[in-house]
């Protein structure tokens, strides 16, 4: 990189850094000084970024191919067998020997690093399933002949995206409910507290069993069901913060000046309440991942059409003669949850005023 580009990059970083408030700068510096949390964030971000490109890394379709002088992109578009010398107007199977021979004779194809998708069954295995790790399947296969590494890549993306969505929606609902309770108090607070006590006492597992017996849960239906029971995790904290802040002098002064309730809530009290809840977000994320994995393990979660980490846990239990399945999924899940816990501890310390004063 030239000196001019380095200078421009440094100026850009300085401009972005100056855009943060002094308090935010102190918190970012405090988080960066926590090496365990910072390294965990980098590793977690790198793993999640790789999982976002799972189709490019692990797929049974070529990334790009050239046939009879024409370029094709099977990873983006679907082509039929007839376009590559086949007989049927069905989607092309690029692992089929006849199709491969035609393409190699008239051109070439570039396969991903892992030539298997999460649902690709390898019918060319030389050993019974589940197959042990080899140069063909780096982490082995499950009992249906599917590549474990590919399923882990897709499964991490599914679990993390599910956890992010569940945490975001649940946090918005929980923070809103806690703000209403804490700011207005009185009968509204009492009524909502009794409602939450009844709601939290509902048997969540039984409801999931009933739902799973009526129809096969999908990504969105399972997200809605878990959201109905997880929004209460942050409500108590936000309620306590609003109960404390509504009696402070600056809130009373704002009311005396005729400032509306909405402005007081969103401008003066909510930012302080959100600071207290942000420190718990990584822990809520880890709980969401555990919840999805546990439901899939029990058979109450996503169907077999989804790449599930919980399904690998179940297969590890059912195939004790194939220890690589259980060991692999244990390492993946424990590492993923440990990284989130370390990140959460770093965020908590960064927002702790006593440690940053």
N, C-alpha and C positions, 0 to 999 in steps of 0.2 A: 504494500500500500504506500502510495506517495505521501510526502510530507503535507501536501495541500489537502489530500483526502483525510489524513489523520487530523489535521487542524479543523476541518469542517465537521468531522465526527465528534471531536472534543467540544466544539461550540454547540453542536446539537444536543449532546448530553447535558452540557451546562444549562442550555435553555430549558430542556425538559425538567431538570432538577430544580431550577428556579421557579418552575410553575407550581411546585408543591409548597404548602405552607410550612413554616418552621417546625410546627408540631409534627407534621407528617414526615418531614426530613429526619427528625430525631427518631421517630418510630422505625423508619426504614433503616437507619444506621444501626439502631439497636437490634433489629432482626438480622441484618447482615453480619453483625459481630457474633451472633450465635451460630457458630460454624456448623453445628449439628443440624440445626433447623434450615440453614441456608443450603447446605449440601443436599439435604433431604428434598427441599423444594426443587433444586436443579435436577436431581435424579427422577423425581416424580414427574416433573414437567417433560423431561426427555422421554420417559417411558410412555407417557400419555400422548406426546407428539408422534412417536413411532406408531402407536396404536391407531391414530387417526389416519395413517396411510397404510392400513392393513391390507387393502386391496392391491397396493403396489408391491408390498413385501411378500404377501402370501396369497397366491391365487392360482387356480388351475387354467387360467386364460393368459395368453401372451400379452405382454405390455405393448408390443408393436411387432408387426410382421409385414413381410413383403412377399407378394405372390403374383407372378406374371407381370412384374413391373409396377404393380400397384400396392400402395401402403394401406394397411389395415390396423385398426386400434380395437382389438377385441375387449380390452378392459373397459372401454367406454361404450362401445356399440356391439350389438348382437348380430352375428352373421350366421347364415345357414350352411349346411354341408355342401349344397350344390355350388356355392361360390368357390369351394376348394376341391372340386372334382368328385364330391359325394353324390349319392343318388336321391337323398330325401331332403325335403324343405324344412328340416328340423334344425334347432340350434346346433352349431358345430361342436363336436367334442374334440378338443385339441390334443387330448391324450390318446386318441384312437390312432392305432398304427397306420391305417390307410391314409388318414388325413395328414399325419406327420410326414409320411413318405411323399405325398403330393406336394406339400409345402416345401420340404427340403429339396425336392427335385426342381421346383420352379422358383424358389426363393429362400427365405429364412424366417425364423421367429425368435424373439427375445422373451424368455420366460422369467417370471419373478424369482427372487432369491429362494423362496420356498414355493415349489410348484404345486401347492395344495391349498385349497380354501378351507374354511372351517367345517364345511359340510361335504368335502370331497372324500369319497370312499376309495381307498387304494385297493383295486382288485388284483394288482400284480405282486402282492406280498408273497414272499417265499416262506414265511412262517405264519402260524396261526395267530389270530388276534386275541388279546392285545399284543402287538409286536414290540420287542425291546428296542431301545435307542440304537440307531445305526446311521450310516452316512446318508441314507435315503430319508429317514425320519429322525431328526436330531434328538428329540425327546420321546421317541416311540409313538405308538398309536393307541387309541382307546379300543374298547371291545367291538367297535363297529368298523375299525380300520381307518379312522380319521386321524389326521396329524395333530398331535397334542400341542405343538408349538403354535400352529396356525390357530387352533381354538383358543389358546391363551391370549394371543394378540387381539383377536376379535372380542374375546370375553372381557379383557381389561377395558377396551373402549366402551363396550356395552355397559359394564358395571359403573365405570366412572361417569359416563354421560347420564346414566340413570340416577346416580347419586347426586350429581350436580343439579339436575332438574328437580329431583325430590327435595333437596335442601333449599333451593331457591324458592320454590312455590310454598313449601312449608314455612320457611322463614318469613315470607311476606305475610301470610295469613296469621302466623303466630304473633308477629310484631304488631300487626294491626289490631288483633284481639287484645293483646296486652296493653297497647296504648289507649284503647277505649276504656278498658277496665280501670287503669291507673289514673287517667286524667279526669274522668267524670265521677268515678267512685260511687258511693251510695248504693242505691238499689240495683243499678246497672252492674256494678262490681259483684254484688252478692248473687244476683241471678246468673251471671256468667260463670262465677266460681262454682255454683251448684251444678250448672250444665256441664262444665269441664270435668267435675268429679264423676258425674254419671257417664259421660262420654269415655273417659279413660278406663272406667270399670267394665266396658263392653269387652267380651272375649274376642280379641282380634283374630286369633288362630281359628276359632270356630267359624267366624265370618268368612275367612279366606277359604276354608274347607267347603263351605256352602257355595261360595262363588265359583270355586274350581270344579265343583260337581255339576254346576249348571252350564258353564261354557269354559272353553280353554282360555286362560288368561293371556292377554297380549301385553306388549310393552306399555301401552298407554293405559289400559284398564288396570294393570297392576300398579302403575304409578299413581293413579287416582285413588285406588284402595289404600295404599300405604300412606298417601298424603293425608287422607281423612283421619289417620291416627297419629301422625308424626308432627302435626302443626302445633301441638301443645308443648313441645320441648322447650321453646324459647319464650312462651307466653308469660310464665311466672317471673322471669328475670326482667322483662320489659315492663310488666305491671309494677314491680317493686321500684324500678327506676322512675316511672311516672308518678307513683305515689309520693316518692321522696322529692322529686323536682317540682311538682305543682305547688308546693308550699314554700319554695325558695323566693327570695326577694325579687329577683329579676322577672320571674313569672307573674308575681303579684303586681309589679310595676307595669308590666305589659298589659295586664288586664285593666289596670286603672287608667291607662292611656287609651283604652278602647280597641286594642289589638284583637283581631278575631281569633277564635279558638283554633281554626285550621292553621293560621300562621304561627301561633304559639307552639302547636304540636309539631309541625314539620320544620320550623325554623329554629326553635329554641330548645325543645326537650328531646325530640327524636334523635338528633345527632349524638347526644350523650348516651341515649339508650342503645343506639346501634353500636357504639364503641364497645359497650359491655357484651353485646351478643356476638360481635365479629370473632372474638376469641374462641367461641364455641363452635364456629362453623366447621373447622376441620374435623372435630370430634363427631359432629352430626353427619358429615360426609362418610366417615368410617362406619358409623352405625347403619347408614343406608346401604353401604356395600355389604355389610354383614347380613342385613335383613334380606336383601335380594339373594345372596348366596345360600342362606339358610332355607328360604322358601323353595329355591330350585332344588336343593338337596332333598327336601321333603316331598318333592313332586307337586307342590302347590304354586310354583312360580311359572316361569316362562316355558313354552312348549319346546319340543326337540328342534324346532326350526331356528332357534336362537342359539348363538354360541355362549353357553353359560358356564361360569366358573363353578357354580353349585353342582352342575351335572358332572363335572370332572371330580369334585369331591365325592359324589355318590359312586362314580365309577372306581375311584380309589378304594372305597369301602367294599364294593362288590367284587373287586379283582385283587385280592390280597396276594395272589401269585404274581402280580405285576406291580412290584413296589415302586417303579418309576412314576406311576401315575399319582399315587398318594404323596410321594416325596416332592414331586414337581409342584403340585397344586398347593401343598403346604408351604413351600418356600415362596411361591408367588403371592399367596394371600397374606402370609405373615409379613413379608417385606412391604407389600402395598399398605397394609394397615399401620405398620411401624413408621413408615415415611409420613403418613398423615398425622400420626400422633406427635412425631417430632416437629412437624410444621405447626401443629396446633400449640405446642408448648412455646415455640418461638414467637408466634403471634401473640400469645398470652403475655409473655414477658415484654414484648415490644409495646404493648398497650398498657403495661403496668406503670403508673405514674411514679411510684416509689423507686423503680429501677432506672427511670429516665429523667429524674429530676436533677 
